[in-house]
Amino acid sequence: MLNRILAIDTSTNACSVALFYNEKIVSRFLISVNEHSKKILPMIDEILSEVKIKLSELNAIVFSKGPGSFTGIRVGIGISQGLAFGSNLPLIGLSTLMILAEGAYRVTGQSKILVGINAKMSKIFFSKYYRNKNNIWIGEKFEVLISLKEIKIFLDSLIGKWYCAGNCWDIYPELLDSKKIIFSKIIFPCAKDMLFIVRDLLYKNKIIKIEDIKPTYLLNPTI
């Protein structure tokens, strides 16, 4: 049973860690542009010290594999690999967009979420996610790097009401002109939401070998 899990996210301008231990979640979150490599390890040490647990006593490490910032993704994966290798821990990778969908669900209770992260040059890492009756998020296979023009066409074709998450809705507020879309106010992924996803899934077949980790960049992002 996965009941002592460390979650790490450095895939955007936010930097966050969370620990699930004894049915409680301890987390840290901060905005740290270009300083993830300096901030993340002290944050991890802080929460491990707070609950008085050693890294080697964990069951697994969960990390965000992208899409997002090229540098941020590499930092998060590198840190996760190093910690897992040193303590012989299994790794689980989650989509950044799925993490954002879970955050939107946490604050709105809605299960249909449009997720978008700014990829600069009027492009967006985008997907539509929905949460099925087994509490599983469906949408990772739909993740794309899409232009601002293309996403506007897609939004015009939407049927029904959708909530949205990610920083693209904040950067391009014109995307919210449609009455079909409601902004959840979730701008950045948060590590504590990764823990809810892991707890809702059976990860027996989701463990990743350290040497097999593959980041999700979605067609050479420009970040």
Backbone as CSV, one residue per row, in Angstrom:
resi,resn,N_x,N_y,N_z,CA_x,CA_y,CA_z,C_x,C_y,C_z
1,MET,0.847,-1.202,0.000,0.000,0.000,0.000,0.879,1.247,0.000
2,LEU,0.535,2.226,-0.852,1.290,3.461,-0.904,0.731,4.434,0.133
3,ASN,1.339,4.476,1.315,0.829,5.360,2.371,1.877,6.329,2.904
4,ARG,3.052,6.334,2.291,4.081,7.315,2.635,4.710,7.782,1.316
5,ILE,4.144,8.843,0.749,4.495,9.252,-0.613,4.976,10.697,-0.629
6,LEU,6.071,10.930,-1.337,6.590,12.275,-1.541,6.270,12.716,-2.964
7,ALA,5.704,13.909,-3.120,5.364,14.448,-4.441,6.197,15.698,-4.714
8,ILE,6.694,15.810,-5.949,7.566,16.915,-6.344,7.083,17.507,-7.661
9,ASP,6.923,18.832,-7.693,6.565,19.494,-8.948,7.410,20.748,-9.152
10,THR,8.113,20.809,-10.287,8.870,21.999,-10.676,8.630,22.311,-12.154
11,SER,7.489,21.926,-12.678,7.259,21.967,-14.123,6.837,23.331,-14.662
12,THR,6.526,24.290,-13.771,6.125,25.633,-14.202,6.872,26.656,-13.343
13,ASN,6.373,27.871,-13.288,6.996,28.882,-12.425,6.757,28.612,-10.946
14,ALA,5.882,27.678,-10.640,5.658,27.278,-9.256,6.593,26.131,-8.892
15,CYS,6.894,26.061,-7.623,7.751,24.997,-7.091,7.049,24.454,-5.847
16,SER,6.740,23.165,-5.831,5.987,22.643,-4.691,6.373,21.208,-4.365
17,VAL,6.230,20.866,-3.098,6.441,19.503,-2.623,5.313,19.173,-1.643
18,ALA,4.997,17.904,-1.537,3.970,17.464,-0.590,4.297,16.061,-0.116
19,LEU,3.873,15.772,1.099,4.130,14.460,1.698,2.833,13.908,2.268
20,PHE,2.476,12.695,1.839,1.342,11.982,2.425,1.896,11.004,3.452
21,TYR,1.483,11.181,4.714,2.025,10.347,5.790,1.016,10.298,6.937
22,ASN,0.714,9.085,7.390,-0.244,8.905,8.490,-1.589,9.576,8.192
23,GLU,-2.063,9.382,6.953,-3.355,9.903,6.512,-3.429,11.425,6.534
24,LYS,-2.284,12.095,6.548,-2.238,13.550,6.504,-1.329,14.003,5.363
25,ILE,-1.572,15.215,4.883,-0.744,15.793,3.829,-0.070,17.053,4.359
26,VAL,1.239,17.089,4.223,2.036,18.268,4.554,2.600,18.792,3.237
27,SER,2.468,20.089,2.974,2.905,20.592,1.674,3.557,21.964,1.782
28,ARG,4.323,22.290,0.745,4.945,23.605,0.602,4.764,24.047,-0.853
29,PHE,4.515,25.339,-1.048,4.282,25.867,-2.392,4.826,27.283,-2.461
30,LEU,5.564,27.581,-3.529,6.033,28.945,-3.740,6.257,29.200,-5.229
31,ILE,6.217,30.472,-5.599,6.550,30.879,-6.961,8.054,31.130,-6.986
32,SER,8.745,30.455,-7.892,10.208,30.493,-7.882,10.729,30.456,-9.312
33,VAL,10.654,31.591,-9.992,11.070,31.647,-11.388,12.584,31.437,-11.497
34,ASN,12.957,30.384,-12.211,14.361,30.066,-12.494,15.202,29.740,-11.260
35,GLU,14.554,29.401,-10.129,15.313,29.055,-8.929,14.900,27.704,-8.359
36,HIS,14.267,26.889,-9.163,13.772,25.594,-8.685,14.895,24.734,-8.114
37,SER,16.036,24.725,-8.786,17.134,23.858,-8.340,17.668,24.280,-6.975
38,LYS,17.493,25.559,-6.614,17.946,26.045,-5.309,16.904,25.808,-4.222
39,LYS,15.651,25.832,-4.602,14.565,25.808,-3.621,14.061,24.409,-3.272
40,ILE,14.052,23.497,-4.252,13.300,22.260,-4.078,13.861,21.348,-2.984
41,LEU,15.175,21.164,-2.925,15.747,20.270,-1.914,15.535,20.784,-0.491
42,PRO,15.741,22.079,-0.203,15.417,22.567,1.142,13.947,22.387,1.505
43,MET,13.053,22.528,0.527,11.628,22.319,0.790,11.354,20.864,1.151
44,ILE,12.007,19.945,0.447,11.848,18.515,0.748,12.370,18.207,2.135
45,ASP,13.553,18.712,2.456,14.137,18.484,3.788,13.228,19.018,4.887
46,GLU,12.600,20.149,4.619,11.743,20.788,5.622,10.530,19.940,5.964
47,ILE,9.848,19.399,4.946,8.651,18.622,5.272,8.997,17.248,5.843
48,LEU,10.109,16.667,5.405,10.526,15.395,5.997,10.879,15.577,7.475
49,SER,11.534,16.689,7.790,11.892,16.977,9.183,10.653,17.263,10.015
50,GLU,9.670,17.920,9.402,8.457,18.279,10.140,7.711,17.051,10.647
51,VAL,7.642,16.001,9.833,6.928,14.790,10.256,7.870,13.718,10.802
52,LYS,9.171,14.071,10.854,10.178,13.179,11.444,10.222,11.818,10.723
53,ILE,10.387,11.885,9.408,10.519,10.660,8.624,11.751,10.774,7.732
54,LYS,12.398,9.648,7.513,13.566,9.629,6.637,13.133,9.315,5.203
55,LEU,13.917,9.767,4.256,13.619,9.500,2.853,13.506,7.998,2.595
56,SER,14.349,7.221,3.213,14.364,5.769,2.998,13.113,5.074,3.524
57,GLU,12.323,5.764,4.340,11.101,5.178,4.904,9.875,5.409,4.008
58,LEU,10.066,6.129,2.918,8.953,6.383,2.004,8.625,5.138,1.183
59,ASN,7.410,5.118,0.617,6.996,4.045,-0.283,7.283,4.372,-1.734
60,ALA,7.232,5.675,-2.071,7.396,6.071,-3.472,7.594,7.575,-3.574
61,ILE,8.111,7.988,-4.728,8.215,9.403,-5.074,7.401,9.642,-6.343
62,VAL,6.554,10.659,-6.304,5.744,11.031,-7.456,6.270,12.354,-8.003
63,PHE,6.416,12.451,-9.312,6.960,13.675,-9.903,6.122,14.082,-11.109
64,SER,6.185,15.362,-11.448,5.503,15.850,-12.648,6.446,15.713,-13.836
65,LYS,5.996,15.047,-14.868,6.844,14.732,-16.013,6.659,15.698,-17.183
66,GLY,5.813,16.726,-17.011,5.537,17.679,-18.074,4.166,17.420,-18.676
67,PRO,3.767,18.268,-19.614,4.529,19.346,-20.240,4.672,20.558,-19.329
68,GLY,5.506,21.507,-19.754,5.754,22.715,-18.991,7.092,23.310,-19.360
69,SER,7.738,23.914,-18.392,9.047,24.513,-18.604,10.096,23.433,-18.858
70,PHE,10.852,23.571,-19.927,11.890,22.580,-20.252,12.847,22.416,-19.081
71,THR,13.356,23.540,-18.558,14.314,23.478,-17.448,13.659,22.926,-16.189
72,GLY,12.439,23.394,-15.893,11.752,22.940,-14.688,11.488,21.446,-14.691
73,ILE,11.084,20.920,-15.836,10.837,19.481,-15.945,12.115,18.706,-15.681
74,ARG,13.224,19.155,-16.269,14.503,18.474,-16.087,14.950,18.510,-14.627
75,VAL,14.733,19.645,-13.966,15.104,19.753,-12.552,14.307,18.755,-11.716
76,GLY,12.996,18.729,-11.915,12.148,17.834,-11.136,12.481,16.375,-11.354
77,ILE,12.713,16.007,-12.604,13.053,14.619,-12.910,14.417,14.265,-12.338
78,GLY,15.379,15.174,-12.486,16.719,14.907,-11.970,16.729,14.727,-10.461
79,ILE,16.015,15.589,-9.755,15.931,15.477,-8.293,15.249,14.168,-7.899
80,SER,14.147,13.861,-8.574,13.406,12.625,-8.257,14.255,11.391,-8.507
81,GLN,14.971,11.373,-9.628,15.849,10.238,-9.931,16.933,10.086,-8.882
82,GLY,17.541,11.199,-8.504,18.617,11.140,-7.523,18.146,10.633,-6.173
83,LEU,17.000,11.145,-5.711,16.462,10.707,-4.421,16.039,9.244,-4.466
84,ALA,15.405,8.846,-5.565,14.946,7.459,-5.694,16.116,6.491,-5.755
85,PHE,17.141,6.858,-6.493,18.308,5.986,-6.625,19.019,5.828,-5.291
86,GLY,19.163,6.933,-4.557,19.878,6.880,-3.288,19.155,6.098,-2.212
87,SER,17.836,6.044,-2.280,17.049,5.354,-1.243,16.295,4.148,-1.774
88,ASN,16.553,3.773,-3.037,15.927,2.598,-3.650,14.398,2.683,-3.603
89,LEU,13.872,3.817,-4.068,12.434,4.050,-4.037,11.844,3.972,-5.438
90,PRO,10.627,3.475,-5.565,9.952,3.472,-6.876,9.508,4.878,-7.252
91,LEU,9.384,5.122,-8.559,8.984,6.418,-9.080,7.663,6.317,-9.849
92,ILE,6.859,7.364,-9.750,5.609,7.451,-10.496,5.562,8.829,-11.146
93,GLY,5.377,8.890,-12.458,5.313,10.155,-13.168,3.884,10.532,-13.520
94,LEU,3.531,11.796,-13.328,2.190,12.283,-13.639,2.259,13.459,-14.601
95,SER,1.269,13.570,-15.448,1.172,14.701,-16.358,0.909,15.994,-15.588
96,THR,1.613,17.051,-15.964,1.376,18.360,-15.354,-0.060,18.813,-15.582
97,LEU,-0.591,18.540,-16.757,-1.956,18.961,-17.068,-2.978,18.199,-16.224
98,MET,-2.709,16.930,-15.966,-3.602,16.150,-15.103,-3.580,16.704,-13.678
99,ILE,-2.403,17.112,-13.216,-2.284,17.686,-11.876,-3.119,18.953,-11.765
100,LEU,-3.070,19.776,-12.807,-3.896,20.987,-12.831,-5.387,20.659,-12.827
101,ALA,-5.766,19.622,-13.551,-7.172,19.206,-13.564,-7.627,18.802,-12.163
102,GLU,-6.776,18.086,-11.454,-7.107,17.686,-10.085,-7.240,18.896,-9.174
103,GLY,-6.374,19.899,-9.375,-6.480,21.120,-8.588,-7.794,21.827,-8.821
104,ALA,-8.218,21.892,-10.082,-9.499,22.519,-10.405,-10.652,21.748,-9.790
105,TYR,-10.562,20.430,-9.825,-11.596,19.590,-9.212,-11.662,19.830,-7.695
106,ARG,-10.492,19.995,-7.089,-10.431,20.214,-5.631,-11.182,21.477,-5.224
107,VAL,-11.077,22.531,-6.011,-11.695,23.804,-5.613,-13.109,23.997,-6.161
108,THR,-13.461,23.267,-7.222,-14.788,23.467,-7.830,-15.715,22.267,-7.691
109,GLY,-15.139,21.075,-7.525,-15.952,19.868,-7.487,-16.435,19.442,-8.859
110,GLN,-15.961,20.107,-9.903,-16.392,19.809,-11.267,-15.444,18.818,-11.931
111,SER,-15.974,17.931,-12.753,-15.175,16.839,-13.310,-14.842,17.009,-14.794
112,LYS,-15.247,18.136,-15.405,-14.890,18.413,-16.801,-14.016,19.657,-16.826
113,ILE,-12.726,19.459,-17.117,-11.752,20.535,-16.976,-10.941,20.724,-18.261
114,LEU,-10.853,21.966,-18.722,-9.956,22.321,-19.811,-8.665,22.847,-19.182
115,VAL,-7.532,22.288,-19.598,-6.264,22.642,-18.963,-5.311,23.221,-20.001
116,GLY,-4.709,24.361,-19.669,-3.786,24.984,-20.610,-2.623,25.680,-19.918
117,ILE,-1.414,25.435,-20.399,-0.208,26.090,-19.894,0.419,26.892,-21.034
118,ASN,0.756,28.136,-20.756,1.378,28.975,-21.768,2.717,28.385,-22.215
119,ALA,2.885,28.218,-23.530,4.141,27.715,-24.084,4.872,28.808,-24.866
120,LYS,4.420,30.059,-24.692,4.994,31.234,-25.355,4.770,31.209,-26.863
121,MET,5.066,32.324,-27.505,4.899,32.465,-28.956,3.481,32.091,-29.397
122,SER,2.480,32.479,-28.564,1.058,32.235,-28.845,0.736,30.753,-29.004
123,LYS,1.426,29.910,-28.244,1.124,28.477,-28.232,0.848,28.014,-26.802
124,ILE,0.076,26.932,-26.706,-0.409,26.468,-25.408,-0.316,24.950,-25.326
125,PHE,0.170,24.453,-24.204,0.071,23.023,-23.909,-1.359,22.806,-23.418
126,PHE,-2.121,21.973,-24.097,-3.556,21.935,-23.843,-4.110,20.514,-23.847
127,SER,-5.149,20.312,-23.048,-5.949,19.090,-23.130,-7.281,19.309,-22.421
128,LYS,-8.239,18.496,-22.768,-9.495,18.460,-22.011,-9.478,17.184,-21.182
129,TYR,-9.770,17.339,-19.904,-9.776,16.207,-18.980,-11.171,16.012,-18.398
130,TYR,-11.539,14.770,-18.198,-12.750,14.502,-17.426,-12.484,13.352,-16.470
131,ARG,-13.163,13.383,-15.356,-12.972,12.413,-14.274,-14.100,11.385,-14.365
132,ASN,-13.743,10.104,-14.562,-14.790,9.096,-14.749,-15.337,8.595,-13.413
133,LYS,-16.252,7.647,-13.480,-16.933,7.183,-12.266,-16.007,6.459,-11.300
134,ASN,-14.834,6.050,-11.791,-13.837,5.401,-10.920,-12.795,6.388,-10.413
135,ASN,-13.083,7.684,-10.550,-12.192,8.754,-10.105,-10.862,8.768,-10.854
136,ILE,-10.874,8.304,-12.090,-9.685,8.299,-12.931,-9.781,9.455,-13.925
137,TRP,-8.705,10.218,-14.063,-8.691,11.320,-15.026,-8.388,10.799,-16.426
138,ILE,-9.242,11.126,-17.358,-9.074,10.762,-18.769,-8.711,12.026,-19.544
139,GLY,-7.631,11.971,-20.302,-7.275,13.147,-21.078,-5.814,13.236,-21.464
140,GLU,-4.964,12.393,-20.858,-3.533,12.503,-21.147,-3.237,12.233,-22.618
141,LYS,-3.971,11.331,-23.229,-3.703,10.993,-24.636,-4.127,12.116,-25.585
142,PHE,-4.885,13.098,-25.078,-5.326,14.218,-25.909,-4.398,15.433,-25.794
143,GLU,-3.346,15.351,-24.994,-2.479,16.500,-24.765,-1.749,16.907,-26.049
144,VAL,-1.777,18.211,-26.330,-1.162,18.723,-27.555,-0.522,20.085,-27.286
145,LEU,0.370,20.480,-28.202,0.851,21.854,-28.266,0.041,22.530,-29.357
146,ILE,-0.758,23.516,-29.002,-1.740,24.084,-29.908,-1.565,25.596,-29.998
147,SER,-1.884,26.177,-31.142,-1.758,27.623,-31.303,-2.961,28.327,-30.676
148,LEU,-2.788,29.619,-30.400,-3.875,30.405,-29.835,-5.074,30.424,-30.780
149,LYS,-4.823,30.505,-32.064,-5.897,30.497,-33.052,-6.651,29.174,-33.026
150,GLU,-5.906,28.075,-32.938,-6.528,26.741,-32.930,-7.368,26.523,-31.683
151,ILE,-6.885,27.010,-30.539,-7.638,26.782,-29.309,-8.932,27.594,-29.309
152,LYS,-8.916,28.756,-29.921,-10.146,29.552,-30.017,-11.191,28.835,-30.857
153,ILE,-10.753,28.220,-31.945,-11.671,27.443,-32.786,-12.251,26.271,-31.996
154,PHE,-11.387,25.598,-31.234,-11.846,24.476,-30.420,-12.873,24.926,-29.388
155,LEU,-12.605,26.032,-28.710,-13.504,26.516,-27.667,-14.862,26.885,-28.239
156,ASP,-14.881,27.409,-29.458,-16.152,27.759,-30.094,-17.005,26.519,-30.376
157,SER,-16.352,25.362,-30.500,-17.078,24.132,-30.827,-17.532,23.362,-29.585
158,LEU,-17.167,23.842,-28.408,-17.500,23.123,-27.180,-19.004,23.026,-26.958
159,ILE,-19.404,21.904,-26.396,-20.793,21.699,-26.011,-20.857,21.573,-24.494
160,GLY,-21.750,22.306,-23.872,-21.880,22.241,-22.430,-20.916,23.171,-21.718
161,LYS,-20.980,23.165,-20.387,-20.161,24.055,-19.576,-18.914,23.321,-19.078
162,TRP,-17.761,23.986,-19.159,-16.491,23.434,-18.712,-15.797,24.420,-17.777
163,TYR,-15.113,23.876,-16.786,-14.213,24.680,-15.966,-12.816,24.591,-16.565
164,CYS,-11.942,25.530,-16.205,-10.602,25.508,-16.775,-9.546,25.821,-15.721
165,ALA,-8.315,25.385,-16.000,-7.192,25.589,-15.082,-5.923,25.797,-15.894
166,GLY,-4.939,26.458,-15.285,-3.671,26.707,-15.949,-3.445,28.185,-16.182
167,ASN,-2.205,28.567,-16.449,-1.905,29.993,-16.566,-2.296,30.608,-17.905
168,CYS,-2.629,29.814,-18.907,-2.975,30.388,-20.217,-4.247,31.220,-20.137
169,TRP,-5.184,30.864,-19.250,-6.459,31.580,-19.139,-6.236,32.934,-18.466
170,ASP,-5.179,33.027,-17.670,-4.816,34.280,-17.028,-4.053,35.174,-18.010
171,ILE,-3.201,34.571,-18.830,-2.384,35.314,-19.792,-3.210,35.744,-21.002
172,TYR,-4.146,34.886,-21.413,-5.011,35.194,-22.562,-6.474,35.237,-22.101
173,PRO,-6.872,36.284,-21.381,-8.234,36.338,-20.818,-9.331,36.330,-21.872
174,GLU,-8.982,36.652,-23.123,-9.994,36.627,-24.184,-10.532,35.214,-24.421
175,LEU,-9.778,34.203,-23.960,-10.246,32.827,-24.107,-11.465,32.544,-23.236
176,LEU,-11.681,33.409,-22.251,-12.801,33.209,-21.328,-14.064,33.948,-21.764
177,ASP,-14.046,34.497,-22.969,-15.219,35.235,-23.446,-16.449,34.345,-23.569
178,SER,-16.206,33.053,-23.844,-17.329,32.125,-23.990,-18.002,31.888,-22.639
179,LYS,-19.320,31.900,-22.625,-20.057,31.629,-21.401,-20.003,30.156,-21.010
180,LYS,-19.413,29.334,-21.892,-19.308,27.903,-21.608,-18.145,27.598,-20.662
181,ILE,-17.240,28.579,-20.457,-15.998,28.320,-19.741,-15.916,29.155,-18.469
182,ILE,-15.585,28.507,-17.358,-15.455,29.176,-16.065,-14.053,28.916,-15.521
183,PHE,-13.334,29.968,-15.191,-11.970,29.835,-14.691,-11.987,29.377,-13.239
184,SER,-11.268,28.313,-12.940,-11.225,27.763,-11.581,-10.315,28.547,-10.649
185,LYS,-9.505,29.465,-11.206,-8.491,30.231,-10.470,-7.274,29.395,-10.105
186,ILE,-7.228,28.158,-10.582,-6.023,27.341,-10.412,-5.083,27.666,-11.573
187,ILE,-3.986,28.342,-11.266,-3.057,28.796,-12.298,-1.874,27.845,-12.452
188,PHE,-1.340,27.370,-11.330,-0.164,26.507,-11.358,-0.466,25.147,-10.717
189,PRO,0.232,24.098,-11.137,0.073,22.792,-10.495,0.594,22.833,-9.067
190,CYS,0.055,21.987,-8.239,0.459,21.921,-6.831,0.710,20.463,-6.460
191,ALA,1.819,20.207,-5.770,2.228,18.838,-5.465,1.185,18.078,-4.641
192,LYS,0.437,18.784,-3.792,-0.528,18.057,-2.966,-1.623,17.418,-3.808
193,ASP,-1.932,18.008,-4.962,-2.936,17.411,-5.832,-2.433,16.124,-6.475
194,MET,-1.127,15.981,-6.606,-0.556,14.743,-7.127,-0.869,13.584,-6.197
195,LEU,-0.910,13.856,-4.910,-1.165,12.800,-3.929,-2.594,12.283,-4.023
196,PHE,-3.541,13.163,-4.317,-4.930,12.722,-4.483,-5.064,11.830,-5.713
197,ILE,-4.348,12.164,-6.782,-4.400,11.334,-7.986,-3.839,9.954,-7.706
198,VAL,-2.705,9.899,-7.044,-2.062,8.618,-6.741,-2.951,7.759,-5.857
199,ARG,-3.597,8.371,-4.902,-4.442,7.605,-3.979,-5.685,7.065,-4.673
200,ASP,-6.121,7.717,-5.748,-7.327,7.279,-6.457,-7.041,6.218,-7.525
201,LEU,-5.754,5.963,-7.781,-5.395,5.004,-8.815,-4.660,3.801,-8.231
202,LEU,-4.757,2.692,-8.921,-3.952,1.525,-8.556,-2.681,1.592,-9.387
203,TYR,-1.564,1.902,-8.740,-0.334,2.165,-9.479,0.574,0.938,-9.592
204,LYS,-0.023,-0.228,-9.479,0.757,-1.454,-9.580,1.558,-1.508,-10.882
205,ASN,0.944,-1.040,-11.960,1.605,-1.099,-13.261,2.119,0.258,-13.729
206,LYS,2.187,1.227,-12.823,2.593,2.573,-13.189,3.998,2.924,-12.685
207,ILE,4.640,2.027,-11.980,5.985,2.289,-11.476,6.955,2.420,-12.651
208,ILE,7.812,3.424,-12.582,8.772,3.681,-13.654,10.185,3.377,-13.154
209,LYS,10.938,2.641,-13.940,12.344,2.431,-13.612,13.091,3.743,-13.796
210,ILE,14.082,3.975,-12.953,14.827,5.234,-12.998,15.357,5.506,-14.398
211,GLU,15.875,4.464,-15.046,16.481,4.645,-16.366,15.448,4.797,-17.481
212,ASP,14.159,4.541,-17.167,13.123,4.594,-18.198,12.282,5.867,-18.168
213,ILE,12.622,6.820,-17.331,11.846,8.046,-17.235,11.911,8.829,-18.545
214,LYS,10.740,9.211,-19.032,10.667,10.000,-20.263,9.838,11.260,-20.010
215,PRO,10.468,12.426,-20.063,9.706,13.675,-19.871,8.746,13.905,-21.025
216,THR,7.680,14.649,-20.754,6.708,15.008,-21.781,6.943,16.456,-22.188
217,TYR,7.446,16.669,-23.382,7.715,18.022,-23.857,6.673,18.508,-24.852
218,LEU,6.002,17.619,-25.546,5.005,17.967,-26.563,5.605,18.829,-27.676
219,LEU,6.359,18.211,-28.547,6.852,18.849,-29.763,7.758,20.043,-29.519
220,ASN,8.823,19.822,-28.760,9.862,20.846,-28.581,9.327,22.203,-28.166
221,PRO,8.880,22.340,-26.932,8.338,23.616,-26.447,9.389,24.722,-26.483
222,THR,8.913,25.947,-26.464,9.814,27.090,-26.582,10.185,27.701,-25.233
223,ILE,9.709,27.129,-24.148,10.012,27.684,-22.829,11.478,27.445,-22.496
